[in-house]
Amino acid sequence: RGRVVPCLQASLRPFSRSSAMAKSKFEYVRSFETDDTCLRNCYIVVRLDGRNFHKFAEQHQFAKPNDDRALGLMSRSARSVMEELEDITIAYGQSDDFIFVFKRTTTWFKRRASKLMTHVASQFSSSYVFYWKEFFGEQPLLYPPGFDGRVVLYPTNHNLRDYLSWRQADCHINNLYNTVFWTLIQKGGLTTTQAEDRLKGTLASDKNEILFSEFDINYNNESAVHRKGTTLIWEKRNETVSKRIKRPNEEEQQVPVTRSRRKVEAYYCDIIGDQFWEEHPDVLEDDT
C-alpha cells in the first residue's frame, strides 16, 4: 500500500502542470465573449413567443378560437418562472406569447441579458412539458414545444406601461378577429377563405355587429381571459395553519397560526387604464 500513494501523486503532478499551462495558454478565448450586461435603472423585459405554434396547435387539436387548456398551461408555466425568479414583478400573457418584467433594481445573473433570457425560456419550456398532463390529461404531447425569447429595456414606468398596453391591445384585436372568424365558420357555415373575404376591411365595430346581429353574441360577455389576457403579479396572502405546541405543565395542543406569504395571483382585467395600477402600487418602482 505504501507504494501506491507515491505512484498516484506522481501521476497527478503532470496533470496539474498541464492544467495550469492550458489555462494560461488558452484563456484568451474568453475575450471573444461580448458584454451583454443590461443598463442599470431599467426594467428588463423578457418576451417569449411560441415557435411555429400554429402547427403545434393544429397537431394537438387545440379548440378554436381559444383553448382554455392551452391558456391555462401557459399561465401555469409562467407562474413557475415567477416562483423561480422572484425579481419578476409582473408577467402578462396571451395566446402563445408571455412577457416577464424584472424590476429595475434586480441583480439576478449580474443583469446579463443572455442569462436572464435563457433561464426564463428554459424554465418556461420545461414547465410546459412538465405540467402538460395537468391540463390535457391523457392526450399525448406529440413533440417538444419551442419558445424563442428577446430582451428589451424600458427606463420609465410610462414606457413600461405603454409596452404592456400595446400587448393587451394586440390581444383584443387578435381575439376579436379570431372570435368572428371562427364563428362564421363554425356557426355560419363559411369556409376559411369565405370568412377571410367577409372580414376584409372591417373595423372593430363591424365585427361586433356581425357577432351580435347574426349570431346573438355580445363580445363584451366573452371570457375576460380571452379578451384581456392574463396578468400575473405577486401579492401577500394570509394563511392559517395548525401548529402543535406544548406549554409547561400543559398537554400538547393544536394552535392556529397565521402567517403572511407572497403568492403569484392571476388577473384578467384591463391594464391599459389607471385602475389596475392604482390598486396594485407595489408592482412598479418609483421613477425618482
PyMOL commands that set and color helices and strands:
alter all, ss='L'
color gray80, all
select helices_A, chain A and resi 4-32+53-59+68-84+108-111+113-130+132-136+157-186+192-199+204-215+219-221+224-228+275-279
alter helices_A, ss='H'
color red, helices_A
select strands_A, chain A and resi 43-50+88-94+97-102+147-154+230-245+253-267
alter strands_A, ss='S'
color yellow, strands_A
deselect
rebuild
show_as cartoon
